[in-house]
Each structure stands twice: as structure tokens, then as C-alpha cells.
Amino acid sequence: MSSTRFDIIVVGAGIAGLTSALALQRDGTRVAVLDRHRAGTEASWAGGGILCPLYAWRYPAPVLALAAEGMRRYPALLASLDSGIDPERWVTGMEILDPIGDDETAESISATLASADIAHQWRRQGNADALWLPEVANVRNPYLLDALIDTLPARGIELREQCAANGLLLNAGRVAGVATSQGDLHADRVVITAGAWSEGLIPGLPTGSLFPVRGQMLRLEPRPENQLDRIRMDDGVYLIPRRDGSVVVGSTVEYAGFDKTVDSEAQQRLHAHACRLWPQLAEARITHRWAGLRPGSSDELPLLGAHPSIAGLWANTGGFRNGLAMAPASAELLAAQMAGRPTAVDPAPYRLERLIEG
């Protein structure tokens, strides 16, 4: 019979919540993970699975630092999972055809990538310089989430699905658990990993600190002789090859609230751009269209750390387009802070107090 008391409750069973739960459990804590619907079916499921920031040099340095550390930690994470599901990590490399934007140079881009230890090469394509990142991998993110979910019971982690968090239980200035649709669950510590739905569960955050950003995607099946062998990117649109020969195309960036509508006009634009990037896709069959809501933050940085005024309340959210790439590093950074261990990445830029006063 399941309990209503745990050492730690993690609210949200996407990539941030699942990896956080596994990292926290290694410290000997009794962990439960809650999700308002099915685990692993929101932004983490809907993304493309590229394990590197897109146009990495255009993100704030702390984002790149966490994502680069996450890239390095993925092989060990995948090797540690207790599941027969293969997440299909595939080192295809990524080719960016338009790397140099306004106020950017090849030298400045190279310096930024080198600072994060991301291998890269410049290649001339026509009249422009393209960028080749040979070590970039992608995963089949729905398979990754299923493998993580598979691993929870083997580690003694309780997963409660269809268990919406309605609010925090507080006692004398510290967290005491979570009020949920399945009743009150008690814990000395609570971690909010609810993606775009996190803002209402973190007291003191100004409205608009965390918000949904819709991304639309589609999947095509080219003929076997027309298969793509690398990630290709241009003008914000990317093509991701899968091991089964299919190609995933993404993604829009839309501020449309909590609306996952798939828009035919946006889909047509994505498809047209994909065919320009890889003309062999013009005859490929479109098999799926979908949209997800990524968790954006008001200053482009994740929220990762302790609440400044509510003892026992922590967060790991706001990864926007890089949540999947960051996930192993974000989870380890969270677990190290909660256990009082030294951290591999400086935690200061991600602290909640930058947005919460008092």
C-alpha cells in the first residue's frame, strides 16, 4: 500500500522531474514523483531530442554551461537505466548552415564553443560559412522518457500519475508536503519540476516569470535511399534523423498561452523549409504533426535551487528549449545542493532569489 509520507516529493514527471528523482534517490531518500496527467507526455515528449543548444553561442553563458555539462553526462545516465527500452542516442553531428548572425563572427562563435568544450569545424558552403558540430547527438525523447519511467520502481521511487498538485502544504515557514487531487501528501522537501505549469506552485514568483512557449513539429518518412545522416539546421528550422529512417522537423516558437493547437499555416511553413533544407523530403510522407509547451523564463535562465524564504522548497524548471540537453547536469546540480555537496557547475546564476524577493 502506498504511503502519504516521503522524504522528497517531486512535482512534475517530465525530463527534469524524472532525472531529479533518480539523482535524489541515490542519496538514500524516499522519493515520490507526481504528475497531473501521464508521466512524460508534455514538453519533454514533444521536443526533438537534440542534445545540444541550437545556436549555442546566442544563449546566456549559464545556459550553455549547464547544457554542455548535460551533454557530457548523457552516456553515463543512459548506461545507468534499468530498462529494456533503447532511447536511441545517436551521434549524428549537427550542421548549421547559417551560424553567423548580426554582430557575430566566426572567431567569436568559435571562442564561445571552445569555452564549453564543444568540438566544431568551419566548412565553406557556396558563398557562406557553415558550422559542423561532429559530437552532437540526439535521442528519441519519448523512448528516453519511457526508459526513465521504467527505472523508477527498480529504485523504489513511487510514481503517482493523474495526481494534480493543487498547492503546497506549509507549516511555520517551511514546506510540509503537497495538497493533491489524490489527497495530502507529506514530505520535508518538495521539488517543483512542473515545466510551464511551475509558476503557480512557487510562491513569490512575479507573474510572467515562467510561461509556456508553443513549439510545433512534424515527422516525415522519406524513402530508404533518401535518408538523412545528420542534423541539419537553417534559419531556426532543424531536421533530425531517426534510426528508423524518419525525419523530425521543428520547431516554431509561439507565445500562445496554454494552447497546443497544431496550426496548418505554421506546419506548411515548417514543411516548405524542411524541403529546401533537404529536397529529398519533398516526396516523403508526413506521418505525425504535434505541438508542445516549453517552459520559458523571463530572463532566459532556468530556475534551479532553494526557495529563498520557504525552507524545504526547491525548483528545477524553466529549461525552455534546452531542458532535455541540460537534464542530467540539472539533476546532479540539484541533488548536490540538496545534499550539501560541492557542485560541478556554479549554482549562483540559477538561484530563485534573482526573481523572488524576501
Contacts in CASP RR format, 6 or more apart in sequence:
PFRMAT RR
TARGET T0000
AUTHOR 0000-0000-0000
METHOD contacts of the structure
MODEL  1
MSSTRFDIIVVGAGIAGLTSALALQRDGTRVAVLDRHRAGTEASWAGGGI
LCPLYAWRYPAPVLALAAEGMRRYPALLASLDSGIDPERWVTGMEILDPI
GDDETAESISATLASADIAHQWRRQGNADALWLPEVANVRNPYLLDALID
TLPARGIELREQCAANGLLLNAGRVAGVATSQGDLHADRVVITAGAWSEG
LIPGLPTGSLFPVRGQMLRLEPRPENQLDRIRMDDGVYLIPRRDGSVVVG
STVEYAGFDKTVDSEAQQRLHAHACRLWPQLAEARITHRWAGLRPGSSDE
LPLLGAHPSIAGLWANTGGFRNGLAMAPASAELLAAQMAGRPTAVDPAPY
RLERLIEG
2 158 0 8 1.000
2 160 0 8 1.000
3 158 0 8 1.000
4 183 0 8 1.000
4 184 0 8 1.000
4 185 0 8 1.000
4 186 0 8 1.000
5 185 0 8 1.000
5 186 0 8 1.000
5 187 0 8 1.000
6 30 0 8 1.000
6 31 0 8 1.000
6 32 0 8 1.000
6 158 0 8 1.000
6 185 0 8 1.000
6 186 0 8 1.000
6 187 0 8 1.000
7 28 0 8 1.000
7 29 0 8 1.000
7 30 0 8 1.000
7 31 0 8 1.000
7 187 0 8 1.000
7 188 0 8 1.000
7 189 0 8 1.000
8 21 0 8 1.000
8 24 0 8 1.000
8 29 0 8 1.000
8 30 0 8 1.000
8 31 0 8 1.000
8 32 0 8 1.000
8 187 0 8 1.000
8 188 0 8 1.000
8 189 0 8 1.000
8 190 0 8 1.000
8 191 0 8 1.000
8 338 0 8 1.000
9 31 0 8 1.000
9 32 0 8 1.000
9 33 0 8 1.000
9 34 0 8 1.000
9 177 0 8 1.000
9 178 0 8 1.000
9 185 0 8 1.000
9 187 0 8 1.000
9 189 0 8 1.000
9 190 0 8 1.000
9 191 0 8 1.000
10 17 0 8 1.000
10 20 0 8 1.000
10 21 0 8 1.000
10 24 0 8 1.000
10 31 0 8 1.000
10 32 0 8 1.000
10 33 0 8 1.000
10 34 0 8 1.000
10 190 0 8 1.000
10 191 0 8 1.000
10 193 0 8 1.000
11 34 0 8 1.000
11 165 0 8 1.000
11 178 0 8 1.000
11 190 0 8 1.000
11 191 0 8 1.000
11 192 0 8 1.000
11 193 0 8 1.000
11 194 0 8 1.000
11 201 0 8 1.000
12 33 0 8 1.000
12 34 0 8 1.000
12 35 0 8 1.000
12 36 0 8 1.000
12 165 0 8 1.000
12 192 0 8 1.000
12 193 0 8 1.000
12 194 0 8 1.000
12 195 0 8 1.000
13 33 0 8 1.000
13 34 0 8 1.000
13 35 0 8 1.000
13 39 0 8 1.000
13 40 0 8 1.000
13 149 0 8 1.000
13 159 0 8 1.000
13 161 0 8 1.000
13 193 0 8 1.000
14 35 0 8 1.000
14 39 0 8 1.000
14 40 0 8 1.000
14 42 0 8 1.000
14 43 0 8 1.000
14 44 0 8 1.000
14 45 0 8 1.000
14 145 0 8 1.000
14 193 0 8 1.000
14 195 0 8 1.000
15 40 0 8 1.000
15 44 0 8 1.000
15 141 0 8 1.000
15 144 0 8 1.000
15 145 0 8 1.000
15 148 0 8 1.000
15 323 0 8 1.000
15 324 0 8 1.000
15 327 0 8 1.000
16 44 0 8 1.000
16 193 0 8 1.000
16 195 0 8 1.000
16 316 0 8 1.000
16 317 0 8 1.000
16 319 0 8 1.000
16 323 0 8 1.000
16 327 0 8 1.000
16 330 0 8 1.000
16 331 0 8 1.000
17 33 0 8 1.000
17 191 0 8 1.000
17 193 0 8 1.000
17 316 0 8 1.000
17 331 0 8 1.000
18 33 0 8 1.000
18 39 0 8 1.000
18 40 0 8 1.000
18 145 0 8 1.000
18 148 0 8 1.000
18 149 0 8 1.000
18 152 0 8 1.000
19 77 0 8 1.000
19 148 0 8 1.000
19 327 0 8 1.000
19 328 0 8 1.000
19 330 0 8 1.000
19 331 0 8 1.000
20 191 0 8 1.000
20 193 0 8 1.000
20 316 0 8 1.000
20 330 0 8 1.000
20 331 0 8 1.000
20 334 0 8 1.000
20 335 0 8 1.000
21 31 0 8 1.000
21 33 0 8 1.000
21 152 0 8 1.000
21 157 0 8 1.000
22 80 0 8 1.000
22 148 0 8 1.000
22 151 0 8 1.000
22 152 0 8 1.000
22 155 0 8 1.000
22 157 0 8 1.000
22 331 0 8 1.000
23 331 0 8 1.000
23 332 0 8 1.000
23 334 0 8 1.000
23 335 0 8 1.000
24 31 0 8 1.000
24 191 0 8 1.000
24 334 0 8 1.000
24 335 0 8 1.000
24 338 0 8 1.000
25 31 0 8 1.000
25 155 0 8 1.000
25 156 0 8 1.000
25 157 0 8 1.000
26 335 0 8 1.000
27 335 0 8 1.000
27 338 0 8 1.000
27 339 0 8 1.000
31 156 0 8 1.000
31 157 0 8 1.000
31 158 0 8 1.000
32 157 0 8 1.000
32 158 0 8 1.000
32 159 0 8 1.000
32 160 0 8 1.000
32 185 0 8 1.000
32 187 0 8 1.000
33 39 0 8 1.000
33 152 0 8 1.000
33 157 0 8 1.000
33 158 0 8 1.000
33 159 0 8 1.000
33 160 0 8 1.000
34 160 0 8 1.000
34 163 0 8 1.000
34 164 0 8 1.000
34 165 0 8 1.000
34 178 0 8 1.000
34 180 0 8 1.000
34 185 0 8 1.000
35 159 0 8 1.000
35 160 0 8 1.000
35 161 0 8 1.000
35 162 0 8 1.000
35 163 0 8 1.000
36 162 0 8 1.000
36 163 0 8 1.000
36 164 0 8 1.000
36 165 0 8 1.000
36 181 0 8 1.000
36 194 0 8 1.000
36 197 0 8 1.000
37 161 0 8 1.000
37 162 0 8 1.000
38 161 0 8 1.000
38 162 0 8 1.000
39 145 0 8 1.000
39 149 0 8 1.000
39 159 0 8 1.000
39 161 0 8 1.000
40 145 0 8 1.000
40 149 0 8 1.000
42 195 0 8 1.000
42 196 0 8 1.000
42 292 0 8 1.000
42 293 0 8 1.000
43 195 0 8 1.000
43 196 0 8 1.000
43 292 0 8 1.000
43 293 0 8 1.000
43 294 0 8 1.000
43 295 0 8 1.000
44 141 0 8 1.000
44 145 0 8 1.000
44 323 0 8 1.000
44 324 0 8 1.000
45 141 0 8 1.000
45 142 0 8 1.000
45 145 0 8 1.000
46 215 0 8 1.000
46 217 0 8 1.000
46 290 0 8 1.000
46 291 0 8 1.000
46 292 0 8 1.000
46 293 0 8 1.000
47 141 0 8 1.000
47 215 0 8 1.000
47 217 0 8 1.000
47 251 0 8 1.000
47 292 0 8 1.000
47 294 0 8 1.000
47 324 0 8 1.000
48 138 0 8 1.000
48 141 0 8 1.000
48 217 0 8 1.000
48 238 0 8 1.000
48 240 0 8 1.000
48 248 0 8 1.000
48 250 0 8 1.000
48 251 0 8 1.000
48 324 0 8 1.000
49 138 0 8 1.000
49 139 0 8 1.000
49 140 0 8 1.000
49 141 0 8 1.000
49 144 0 8 1.000
49 240 0 8 1.000
49 324 0 8 1.000
50 94 0 8 1.000
50 136 0 8 1.000
50 138 0 8 1.000
50 231 0 8 1.000
50 238 0 8 1.000
50 240 0 8 1.000
50 324 0 8 1.000
50 325 0 8 1.000
51 70 0 8 1.000
51 71 0 8 1.000
51 74 0 8 1.000
51 89 0 8 1.000
51 136 0 8 1.000
51 137 0 8 1.000
51 138 0 8 1.000
51 139 0 8 1.000
51 324 0 8 1.000
51 325 0 8 1.000
52 67 0 8 1.000
52 71 0 8 1.000
52 94 0 8 1.000
52 118 0 8 1.000
52 133 0 8 1.000
52 136 0 8 1.000
52 137 0 8 1.000
52 325 0 8 1.000
53 59 0 8 1.000
53 63 0 8 1.000
53 64 0 8 1.000
53 67 0 8 1.000
53 321 0 8 1.000
53 322 0 8 1.000
53 325 0 8 1.000
54 233 0 8 1.000
54 236 0 8 1.000
54 238 0 8 1.000
54 321 0 8 1.000
55 96 0 8 1.000
55 99 0 8 1.000
55 236 0 8 1.000
56 64 0 8 1.000
56 67 0 8 1.000
56 68 0 8 1.000
56 112 0 8 1.000
56 113 0 8 1.000
56 116 0 8 1.000
56 118 0 8 1.000
57 64 0 8 1.000
57 104 0 8 1.000
57 108 0 8 1.000
57 109 0 8 1.000
57 112 0 8 1.000
57 113 0 8 1.000
59 67 0 8 1.000
59 300 0 8 1.000
59 322 0 8 1.000
60 299 0 8 1.000
60 300 0 8 1.000
60 301 0 8 1.000
60 349 0 8 1.000
61 115 0 8 1.000
62 301 0 8 1.000
62 346 0 8 1.000
62 349 0 8 1.000
62 350 0 8 1.000
63 300 0 8 1.000
63 301 0 8 1.000
63 302 0 8 1.000
63 322 0 8 1.000
63 326 0 8 1.000
64 112 0 8 1.000
64 115 0 8 1.000
64 116 0 8 1.000
65 116 0 8 1.000
65 345 0 8 1.000
65 346 0 8 1.000
66 302 0 8 1.000
66 322 0 8 1.000
66 326 0 8 1.000
66 329 0 8 1.000
66 330 0 8 1.000
66 333 0 8 1.000
66 345 0 8 1.000
66 350 0 8 1.000
67 116 0 8 1.000
67 322 0 8 1.000
67 323 0 8 1.000
67 325 0 8 1.000
67 326 0 8 1.000
67 329 0 8 1.000
68 116 0 8 1.000
68 117 0 8 1.000
68 118 0 8 1.000
69 326 0 8 1.000
69 328 0 8 1.000
69 329 0 8 1.000
69 344 0 8 1.000
69 345 0 8 1.000
70 325 0 8 1.000
70 326 0 8 1.000
70 327 0 8 1.000
70 328 0 8 1.000
70 329 0 8 1.000
70 330 0 8 1.000
71 118 0 8 1.000
71 135 0 8 1.000
71 136 0 8 1.000
71 137 0 8 1.000
71 325 0 8 1.000
72 117 0 8 1.000
72 329 0 8 1.000
73 328 0 8 1.000
73 329 0 8 1.000
73 332 0 8 1.000
74 89 0 8 1.000
74 137 0 8 1.000
74 139 0 8 1.000
74 328 0 8 1.000
75 89 0 8 1.000
76 328 0 8 1.000
77 327 0 8 1.000
77 328 0 8 1.000
78 87 0 8 1.000
78 89 0 8 1.000
78 144 0 8 1.000
78 147 0 8 1.000
81 87 0 8 1.000
81 147 0 8 1.000
81 148 0 8 1.000
81 150 0 8 1.000
81 151 0 8 1.000
82 150 0 8 1.000
82 151 0 8 1.000
82 154 0 8 1.000
82 155 0 8 1.000
83 146 0 8 1.000
83 147 0 8 1.000
83 148 0 8 1.000
83 150 0 8 1.000
83 151 0 8 1.000
84 147 0 8 1.000
84 150 0 8 1.000
85 143 0 8 1.000
85 146 0 8 1.000
85 147 0 8 1.000
85 150 0 8 1.000
86 143 0 8 1.000
86 147 0 8 1.000
87 139 0 8 1.000
87 140 0 8 1.000
87 141 0 8 1.000
87 143 0 8 1.000
87 144 0 8 1.000
87 147 0 8 1.000
88 139 0 8 1.000
88 140 0 8 1.000
88 143 0 8 1.000
88 242 0 8 1.000
88 243 0 8 1.000
89 137 0 8 1.000
89 138 0 8 1.000
89 139 0 8 1.000
90 137 0 8 1.000
90 138 0 8 1.000
90 139 0 8 1.000
90 241 0 8 1.000
90 242 0 8 1.000
90 243 0 8 1.000
91 135 0 8 1.000
91 136 0 8 1.000
91 137 0 8 1.000
92 136 0 8 1.000
92 137 0 8 1.000
92 138 0 8 1.000
92 229 0 8 1.000
92 230 0 8 1.000
92 231 0 8 1.000
92 241 0 8 1.000
93 132 0 8 1.000
93 133 0 8 1.000
93 134 0 8 1.000
93 135 0 8 1.000
93 136 0 8 1.000
93 137 0 8 1.000
93 230 0 8 1.000
93 231 0 8 1.000
94 132 0 8 1.000
94 133 0 8 1.000
94 136 0 8 1.000
94 230 0 8 1.000
94 231 0 8 1.000
94 232 0 8 1.000
94 233 0 8 1.000
95 130 0 8 1.000
95 131 0 8 1.000
95 132 0 8 1.000
95 133 0 8 1.000
95 230 0 8 1.000
95 231 0 8 1.000
95 232 0 8 1.000
95 233 0 8 1.000
96 130 0 8 1.000
96 131 0 8 1.000
96 132 0 8 1.000
96 133 0 8 1.000
96 233 0 8 1.000
96 234 0 8 1.000
97 125 0 8 1.000
97 128 0 8 1.000
97 130 0 8 1.000
97 232 0 8 1.000
97 233 0 8 1.000
97 234 0 8 1.000
97 277 0 8 1.000
98 128 0 8 1.000
98 233 0 8 1.000
98 234 0 8 1.000
98 235 0 8 1.000
99 106 0 8 1.000
99 109 0 8 1.000
99 129 0 8 1.000
99 130 0 8 1.000
99 131 0 8 1.000
100 106 0 8 1.000
100 109 0 8 1.000
100 128 0 8 1.000
100 129 0 8 1.000
106 122 0 8 1.000
106 129 0 8 1.000
109 131 0 8 1.000
110 120 0 8 1.000
110 122 0 8 1.000
113 119 0 8 1.000
113 120 0 8 1.000
113 133 0 8 1.000
118 133 0 8 1.000
118 135 0 8 1.000
119 133 0 8 1.000
119 134 0 8 1.000
119 135 0 8 1.000
120 131 0 8 1.000
120 132 0 8 1.000
120 133 0 8 1.000
120 134 0 8 1.000
121 131 0 8 1.000
121 132 0 8 1.000
121 134 0 8 1.000
122 129 0 8 1.000
122 130 0 8 1.000
122 131 0 8 1.000
122 132 0 8 1.000
123 129 0 8 1.000
123 130 0 8 1.000
123 131 0 8 1.000
123 132 0 8 1.000
124 130 0 8 1.000
136 231 0 8 1.000
138 231 0 8 1.000
138 240 0 8 1.000
138 241 0 8 1.000
139 324 0 8 1.000
140 242 0 8 1.000
140 243 0 8 1.000
141 324 0 8 1.000
144 324 0 8 1.000
149 159 0 8 1.000
152 158 0 8 1.000
152 159 0 8 1.000
153 159 0 8 1.000
160 180 0 8 1.000
160 182 0 8 1.000
160 185 0 8 1.000
162 181 0 8 1.000
162 182 0 8 1.000
163 180 0 8 1.000
163 181 0 8 1.000
163 182 0 8 1.000
164 180 0 8 1.000
164 181 0 8 1.000
165 178 0 8 1.000
165 179 0 8 1.000
165 180 0 8 1.000
165 194 0 8 1.000
165 201 0 8 1.000
166 178 0 8 1.000
166 179 0 8 1.000
166 180 0 8 1.000
166 181 0 8 1.000
167 178 0 8 1.000
167 179 0 8 1.000
167 201 0 8 1.000
168 175 0 8 1.000
168 176 0 8 1.000
168 177 0 8 1.000
168 178 0 8 1.000
168 179 0 8 1.000
168 190 0 8 1.000
168 201 0 8 1.000
168 203 0 8 1.000
168 310 0 8 1.000
168 313 0 8 1.000
169 175 0 8 1.000
169 176 0 8 1.000
169 177 0 8 1.000
169 178 0 8 1.000
169 179 0 8 1.000
169 184 0 8 1.000
169 186 0 8 1.000
170 176 0 8 1.000
170 310 0 8 1.000
173 309 0 8 1.000
173 310 0 8 1.000
173 311 0 8 1.000
174 310 0 8 1.000
174 311 0 8 1.000
174 312 0 8 1.000
174 313 0 8 1.000
175 187 0 8 1.000
175 188 0 8 1.000
175 189 0 8 1.000
175 190 0 8 1.000
175 310 0 8 1.000
175 311 0 8 1.000
175 312 0 8 1.000
175 313 0 8 1.000
176 186 0 8 1.000
176 187 0 8 1.000
176 188 0 8 1.000
177 184 0 8 1.000
177 185 0 8 1.000
177 186 0 8 1.000
177 187 0 8 1.000
177 190 0 8 1.000
178 184 0 8 1.000
178 185 0 8 1.000
178 187 0 8 1.000
178 190 0 8 1.000
188 312 0 8 1.000
189 312 0 8 1.000
189 313 0 8 1.000
189 314 0 8 1.000
189 338 0 8 1.000
190 312 0 8 1.000
190 313 0 8 1.000
190 314 0 8 1.000
191 314 0 8 1.000
191 315 0 8 1.000
191 316 0 8 1.000
191 334 0 8 1.000
192 198 0 8 1.000
192 201 0 8 1.000
192 202 0 8 1.000
192 313 0 8 1.000
192 314 0 8 1.000
192 315 0 8 1.000
192 316 0 8 1.000
192 317 0 8 1.000
193 315 0 8 1.000
193 316 0 8 1.000
193 317 0 8 1.000
194 201 0 8 1.000
194 317 0 8 1.000
195 210 0 8 1.000
195 295 0 8 1.000
195 317 0 8 1.000
195 318 0 8 1.000
195 319 0 8 1.000
196 210 0 8 1.000
196 211 0 8 1.000
196 212 0 8 1.000
196 213 0 8 1.000
196 258 0 8 1.000
196 293 0 8 1.000
196 294 0 8 1.000
196 295 0 8 1.000
196 296 0 8 1.000
198 210 0 8 1.000
198 295 0 8 1.000
198 303 0 8 1.000
198 315 0 8 1.000
198 317 0 8 1.000
198 318 0 8 1.000
199 205 0 8 1.000
199 207 0 8 1.000
199 208 0 8 1.000
199 209 0 8 1.000
199 210 0 8 1.000
199 211 0 8 1.000
202 210 0 8 1.000
202 303 0 8 1.000
202 307 0 8 1.000
202 313 0 8 1.000
202 315 0 8 1.000
202 352 0 8 1.000
202 356 0 8 1.000
203 307 0 8 1.000
203 310 0 8 1.000
203 313 0 8 1.000
204 356 0 8 1.000
204 357 0 8 1.000
205 352 0 8 1.000
205 355 0 8 1.000
205 356 0 8 1.000
206 298 0 8 1.000
206 355 0 8 1.000
208 298 0 8 1.000
209 297 0 8 1.000
209 298 0 8 1.000
209 303 0 8 1.000
209 355 0 8 1.000
210 295 0 8 1.000
210 296 0 8 1.000
210 297 0 8 1.000
210 298 0 8 1.000
210 303 0 8 1.000
210 317 0 8 1.000
210 318 0 8 1.000
211 255 0 8 1.000
211 257 0 8 1.000
211 295 0 8 1.000
211 296 0 8 1.000
211 297 0 8 1.000
211 298 0 8 1.000
212 256 0 8 1.000
212 257 0 8 1.000
212 258 0 8 1.000
212 293 0 8 1.000
212 294 0 8 1.000
212 295 0 8 1.000
212 296 0 8 1.000
213 253 0 8 1.000
213 254 0 8 1.000
213 255 0 8 1.000
213 293 0 8 1.000
213 294 0 8 1.000
213 295 0 8 1.000
213 296 0 8 1.000
213 320 0 8 1.000
214 252 0 8 1.000
214 253 0 8 1.000
214 254 0 8 1.000
214 255 0 8 1.000
214 256 0 8 1.000
214 257 0 8 1.000
214 259 0 8 1.000
214 260 0 8 1.000
214 291 0 8 1.000
214 292 0 8 1.000
214 293 0 8 1.000
214 294 0 8 1.000
215 250 0 8 1.000
215 251 0 8 1.000
215 252 0 8 1.000
215 253 0 8 1.000
215 254 0 8 1.000
215 291 0 8 1.000
215 292 0 8 1.000
215 293 0 8 1.000
215 294 0 8 1.000
216 250 0 8 1.000
216 251 0 8 1.000
216 252 0 8 1.000
216 254 0 8 1.000
216 262 0 8 1.000
216 263 0 8 1.000
216 266 0 8 1.000
216 267 0 8 1.000
216 270 0 8 1.000
216 289 0 8 1.000
216 290 0 8 1.000
216 291 0 8 1.000
216 292 0 8 1.000
217 248 0 8 1.000
217 249 0 8 1.000
217 250 0 8 1.000
217 251 0 8 1.000
217 270 0 8 1.000
217 289 0 8 1.000
217 290 0 8 1.000
217 291 0 8 1.000
217 292 0 8 1.000
218 248 0 8 1.000
218 249 0 8 1.000
218 250 0 8 1.000
218 267 0 8 1.000
218 270 0 8 1.000
218 271 0 8 1.000
218 274 0 8 1.000
218 286 0 8 1.000
218 288 0 8 1.000
218 289 0 8 1.000
218 290 0 8 1.000
219 246 0 8 1.000
219 247 0 8 1.000
219 248 0 8 1.000
219 249 0 8 1.000
219 286 0 8 1.000
219 287 0 8 1.000
219 288 0 8 1.000
219 289 0 8 1.000
220 246 0 8 1.000
220 247 0 8 1.000
220 249 0 8 1.000
220 274 0 8 1.000
220 281 0 8 1.000
220 284 0 8 1.000
220 285 0 8 1.000
220 286 0 8 1.000
220 287 0 8 1.000
221 245 0 8 1.000
221 246 0 8 1.000
221 247 0 8 1.000
221 284 0 8 1.000
221 285 0 8 1.000
221 287 0 8 1.000
222 228 0 8 1.000
222 245 0 8 1.000
222 246 0 8 1.000
222 247 0 8 1.000
222 280 0 8 1.000
222 281 0 8 1.000
222 283 0 8 1.000
222 284 0 8 1.000
223 280 0 8 1.000
223 283 0 8 1.000
223 284 0 8 1.000
224 245 0 8 1.000
226 280 0 8 1.000
226 281 0 8 1.000
226 283 0 8 1.000
226 284 0 8 1.000
227 241 0 8 1.000
227 245 0 8 1.000
228 239 0 8 1.000
228 241 0 8 1.000
228 245 0 8 1.000
228 247 0 8 1.000
228 278 0 8 1.000
228 280 0 8 1.000
229 241 0 8 1.000
230 241 0 8 1.000
231 238 0 8 1.000
231 239 0 8 1.000
231 240 0 8 1.000
231 241 0 8 1.000
232 238 0 8 1.000
232 239 0 8 1.000
232 277 0 8 1.000
232 278 0 8 1.000
233 239 0 8 1.000
233 277 0 8 1.000
234 273 0 8 1.000
234 276 0 8 1.000
234 277 0 8 1.000
235 273 0 8 1.000
237 249 0 8 1.000
237 250 0 8 1.000
237 251 0 8 1.000
237 270 0 8 1.000
237 273 0 8 1.000
237 274 0 8 1.000
237 277 0 8 1.000
238 249 0 8 1.000
238 250 0 8 1.000
238 251 0 8 1.000
239 247 0 8 1.000
239 248 0 8 1.000
239 249 0 8 1.000
239 274 0 8 1.000
239 277 0 8 1.000
239 278 0 8 1.000
239 281 0 8 1.000
240 247 0 8 1.000
240 248 0 8 1.000
240 249 0 8 1.000
241 247 0 8 1.000
242 248 0 8 1.000
246 287 0 8 1.000
247 274 0 8 1.000
247 278 0 8 1.000
247 281 0 8 1.000
247 284 0 8 1.000
249 270 0 8 1.000
249 271 0 8 1.000
249 273 0 8 1.000
249 274 0 8 1.000
250 270 0 8 1.000
251 270 0 8 1.000
251 321 0 8 1.000
252 266 0 8 1.000
252 270 0 8 1.000
252 291 0 8 1.000
254 266 0 8 1.000
257 293 0 8 1.000
258 293 0 8 1.000
260 291 0 8 1.000
260 292 0 8 1.000
260 293 0 8 1.000
261 291 0 8 1.000
262 289 0 8 1.000
262 290 0 8 1.000
262 291 0 8 1.000
267 289 0 8 1.000
271 286 0 8 1.000
274 281 0 8 1.000
275 281 0 8 1.000
275 282 0 8 1.000
294 319 0 8 1.000
294 320 0 8 1.000
294 321 0 8 1.000
295 317 0 8 1.000
295 318 0 8 1.000
295 319 0 8 1.000
295 320 0 8 1.000
296 318 0 8 1.000
296 319 0 8 1.000
296 320 0 8 1.000
297 303 0 8 1.000
297 318 0 8 1.000
297 319 0 8 1.000
297 320 0 8 1.000
298 355 0 8 1.000
299 354 0 8 1.000
299 355 0 8 1.000
300 320 0 8 1.000
301 349 0 8 1.000
301 350 0 8 1.000
301 354 0 8 1.000
302 316 0 8 1.000
302 317 0 8 1.000
302 318 0 8 1.000
302 319 0 8 1.000
302 320 0 8 1.000
302 323 0 8 1.000
302 326 0 8 1.000
302 330 0 8 1.000
302 350 0 8 1.000
303 315 0 8 1.000
303 316 0 8 1.000
303 317 0 8 1.000
303 318 0 8 1.000
303 350 0 8 1.000
303 352 0 8 1.000
303 355 0 8 1.000
304 315 0 8 1.000
304 316 0 8 1.000
304 317 0 8 1.000
304 330 0 8 1.000
304 333 0 8 1.000
304 334 0 8 1.000
304 347 0 8 1.000
304 350 0 8 1.000
304 351 0 8 1.000
305 314 0 8 1.000
305 315 0 8 1.000
305 316 0 8 1.000
305 334 0 8 1.000
305 337 0 8 1.000
305 347 0 8 1.000
305 350 0 8 1.000
305 351 0 8 1.000
305 352 0 8 1.000
306 312 0 8 1.000
306 313 0 8 1.000
306 314 0 8 1.000
306 337 0 8 1.000
306 351 0 8 1.000
306 352 0 8 1.000
307 313 0 8 1.000
307 314 0 8 1.000
307 315 0 8 1.000
307 352 0 8 1.000
307 356 0 8 1.000
308 351 0 8 1.000
308 352 0 8 1.000
308 353 0 8 1.000
308 356 0 8 1.000
308 358 0 8 1.000
309 356 0 8 1.000
309 358 0 8 1.000
314 334 0 8 1.000
314 337 0 8 1.000
314 338 0 8 1.000
315 352 0 8 1.000
316 330 0 8 1.000
316 331 0 8 1.000
316 334 0 8 1.000
319 326 0 8 1.000
319 330 0 8 1.000
323 330 0 8 1.000
329 344 0 8 1.000
329 345 0 8 1.000
332 343 0 8 1.000
332 344 0 8 1.000
333 343 0 8 1.000
333 344 0 8 1.000
333 345 0 8 1.000
333 347 0 8 1.000
333 350 0 8 1.000
335 341 0 8 1.000
336 342 0 8 1.000
336 343 0 8 1.000
336 344 0 8 1.000
337 343 0 8 1.000
337 347 0 8 1.000
END
